[in-house]
Amino acid sequence: MRKKTNAKQSVMIVGCGQLGSMLAENLCEGENSVTVIDSNDSAFKKLSPNFGGFTICADAMDPESLRDADIENMDIVLVTTDNDNVNIFVAQLAKEIFNVPQVIARLYDIKREGVYKEFGIKTICPTVLSAEAFRNEVL
């Protein structure tokens, strides 16, 4: 079990794709304690050699893997995979089972937003963000 350090916040990022790896790099720069979990060991190659956080190759849909990754001591869990079903499931585990104070999940299908809201899970939808950015450029 990892003890809290002088870091600002303990953050777990689920998914080390383009988004997850970028978040991990950015959040580490802010002196946060960052743990990245991905089921594909080669995904961690997206992180720079200077990445100062922890990497764990495990299935985030497995509660024991999350427990082993110290999810119970996280301040924030960011679920960033490219699969809405995985994201809602892992976000629910983090929120409901492990009582993580702040859980934010990536959401592709905006029609599913209500499901996330029912569980009190914040979402970020790339489609909505892109539409707003395009609209702002046009206007």
Contacts in CASP RR format, 6 or more apart in sequence:
PFRMAT RR
TARGET T0000
AUTHOR 0000-0000-0000
METHOD contacts of the structure
MODEL  1
MRKKTNAKQSVMIVGCGQLGSMLAENLCEGENSVTVIDSNDSAFKKLSPN
FGGFTICADAMDPESLRDADIENMDIVLVTTDNDNVNIFVAQLAKEIFNV
PQVIARLYDIKREGVYKEFGIKTICPTVLSAEAFRNEVL
1 70 0 8 1.000
1 73 0 8 1.000
2 33 0 8 1.000
2 54 0 8 1.000
2 70 0 8 1.000
2 73 0 8 1.000
4 10 0 8 1.000
4 33 0 8 1.000
4 73 0 8 1.000
5 33 0 8 1.000
6 31 0 8 1.000
7 31 0 8 1.000
7 32 0 8 1.000
7 33 0 8 1.000
8 30 0 8 1.000
8 31 0 8 1.000
8 32 0 8 1.000
9 32 0 8 1.000
9 33 0 8 1.000
9 75 0 8 1.000
9 76 0 8 1.000
10 32 0 8 1.000
10 33 0 8 1.000
10 35 0 8 1.000
10 70 0 8 1.000
10 73 0 8 1.000
10 74 0 8 1.000
10 75 0 8 1.000
10 76 0 8 1.000
11 27 0 8 1.000
11 32 0 8 1.000
11 33 0 8 1.000
11 34 0 8 1.000
11 35 0 8 1.000
11 74 0 8 1.000
11 75 0 8 1.000
11 76 0 8 1.000
11 77 0 8 1.000
11 78 0 8 1.000
12 34 0 8 1.000
12 35 0 8 1.000
12 36 0 8 1.000
12 37 0 8 1.000
12 69 0 8 1.000
12 70 0 8 1.000
12 71 0 8 1.000
12 74 0 8 1.000
12 76 0 8 1.000
12 77 0 8 1.000
12 78 0 8 1.000
12 94 0 8 1.000
12 100 0 8 1.000
13 20 0 8 1.000
13 23 0 8 1.000
13 24 0 8 1.000
13 27 0 8 1.000
13 34 0 8 1.000
13 35 0 8 1.000
13 36 0 8 1.000
13 37 0 8 1.000
13 77 0 8 1.000
13 78 0 8 1.000
13 80 0 8 1.000
14 37 0 8 1.000
14 38 0 8 1.000
14 60 0 8 1.000
14 77 0 8 1.000
14 78 0 8 1.000
14 79 0 8 1.000
14 80 0 8 1.000
14 81 0 8 1.000
14 87 0 8 1.000
14 90 0 8 1.000
15 36 0 8 1.000
15 37 0 8 1.000
15 38 0 8 1.000
15 43 0 8 1.000
15 60 0 8 1.000
15 79 0 8 1.000
15 80 0 8 1.000
15 81 0 8 1.000
16 24 0 8 1.000
16 36 0 8 1.000
16 37 0 8 1.000
16 38 0 8 1.000
16 40 0 8 1.000
16 43 0 8 1.000
16 44 0 8 1.000
16 46 0 8 1.000
16 47 0 8 1.000
16 55 0 8 1.000
17 38 0 8 1.000
17 43 0 8 1.000
17 46 0 8 1.000
17 80 0 8 1.000
17 82 0 8 1.000
18 46 0 8 1.000
19 80 0 8 1.000
19 106 0 8 1.000
20 36 0 8 1.000
20 78 0 8 1.000
20 80 0 8 1.000
21 36 0 8 1.000
21 43 0 8 1.000
21 46 0 8 1.000
21 47 0 8 1.000
23 78 0 8 1.000
23 80 0 8 1.000
24 34 0 8 1.000
24 36 0 8 1.000
24 47 0 8 1.000
24 51 0 8 1.000
24 53 0 8 1.000
25 47 0 8 1.000
25 48 0 8 1.000
25 51 0 8 1.000
27 34 0 8 1.000
28 34 0 8 1.000
28 51 0 8 1.000
28 52 0 8 1.000
28 53 0 8 1.000
33 53 0 8 1.000
33 54 0 8 1.000
34 52 0 8 1.000
34 53 0 8 1.000
34 54 0 8 1.000
35 53 0 8 1.000
35 54 0 8 1.000
35 55 0 8 1.000
35 56 0 8 1.000
35 69 0 8 1.000
35 70 0 8 1.000
35 74 0 8 1.000
36 44 0 8 1.000
36 47 0 8 1.000
36 53 0 8 1.000
36 54 0 8 1.000
36 55 0 8 1.000
36 56 0 8 1.000
37 55 0 8 1.000
37 56 0 8 1.000
37 57 0 8 1.000
37 58 0 8 1.000
37 60 0 8 1.000
37 65 0 8 1.000
37 66 0 8 1.000
37 69 0 8 1.000
38 44 0 8 1.000
38 55 0 8 1.000
38 56 0 8 1.000
38 57 0 8 1.000
38 60 0 8 1.000
39 57 0 8 1.000
39 58 0 8 1.000
39 59 0 8 1.000
39 60 0 8 1.000
40 57 0 8 1.000
41 57 0 8 1.000
44 55 0 8 1.000
44 57 0 8 1.000
47 55 0 8 1.000
56 65 0 8 1.000
56 68 0 8 1.000
56 69 0 8 1.000
58 65 0 8 1.000
58 68 0 8 1.000
58 69 0 8 1.000
59 65 0 8 1.000
60 66 0 8 1.000
60 79 0 8 1.000
60 86 0 8 1.000
60 90 0 8 1.000
61 86 0 8 1.000
61 89 0 8 1.000
61 90 0 8 1.000
61 93 0 8 1.000
63 93 0 8 1.000
63 97 0 8 1.000
66 90 0 8 1.000
66 93 0 8 1.000
66 94 0 8 1.000
66 98 0 8 1.000
67 98 0 8 1.000
71 77 0 8 1.000
71 94 0 8 1.000
71 98 0 8 1.000
71 100 0 8 1.000
72 98 0 8 1.000
72 99 0 8 1.000
74 94 0 8 1.000
74 98 0 8 1.000
74 100 0 8 1.000
75 100 0 8 1.000
75 101 0 8 1.000
75 102 0 8 1.000
76 100 0 8 1.000
76 101 0 8 1.000
76 102 0 8 1.000
76 103 0 8 1.000
76 104 0 8 1.000
77 90 0 8 1.000
77 91 0 8 1.000
77 94 0 8 1.000
77 100 0 8 1.000
77 102 0 8 1.000
77 103 0 8 1.000
77 104 0 8 1.000
78 104 0 8 1.000
78 105 0 8 1.000
79 86 0 8 1.000
79 87 0 8 1.000
79 90 0 8 1.000
79 91 0 8 1.000
79 94 0 8 1.000
79 103 0 8 1.000
79 104 0 8 1.000
79 105 0 8 1.000
79 106 0 8 1.000
80 87 0 8 1.000
80 105 0 8 1.000
80 106 0 8 1.000
81 87 0 8 1.000
81 90 0 8 1.000
81 106 0 8 1.000
82 106 0 8 1.000
82 108 0 8 1.000
84 107 0 8 1.000
84 108 0 8 1.000
84 109 0 8 1.000
84 112 0 8 1.000
87 105 0 8 1.000
87 106 0 8 1.000
87 107 0 8 1.000
88 105 0 8 1.000
88 112 0 8 1.000
88 115 0 8 1.000
88 116 0 8 1.000
88 119 0 8 1.000
88 121 0 8 1.000
90 105 0 8 1.000
91 103 0 8 1.000
91 104 0 8 1.000
91 105 0 8 1.000
91 116 0 8 1.000
91 119 0 8 1.000
91 121 0 8 1.000
92 119 0 8 1.000
92 121 0 8 1.000
94 100 0 8 1.000
94 103 0 8 1.000
95 103 0 8 1.000
95 119 0 8 1.000
95 120 0 8 1.000
95 121 0 8 1.000
96 119 0 8 1.000
102 122 0 8 1.000
103 120 0 8 1.000
103 121 0 8 1.000
103 122 0 8 1.000
104 121 0 8 1.000
104 122 0 8 1.000
104 123 0 8 1.000
104 124 0 8 1.000
105 116 0 8 1.000
105 121 0 8 1.000
105 122 0 8 1.000
105 123 0 8 1.000
105 124 0 8 1.000
106 123 0 8 1.000
106 124 0 8 1.000
106 125 0 8 1.000
106 126 0 8 1.000
107 113 0 8 1.000
107 116 0 8 1.000
107 123 0 8 1.000
107 124 0 8 1.000
107 125 0 8 1.000
108 125 0 8 1.000
108 126 0 8 1.000
108 127 0 8 1.000
110 125 0 8 1.000
110 127 0 8 1.000
110 128 0 8 1.000
113 123 0 8 1.000
113 125 0 8 1.000
116 122 0 8 1.000
116 123 0 8 1.000
117 123 0 8 1.000
END
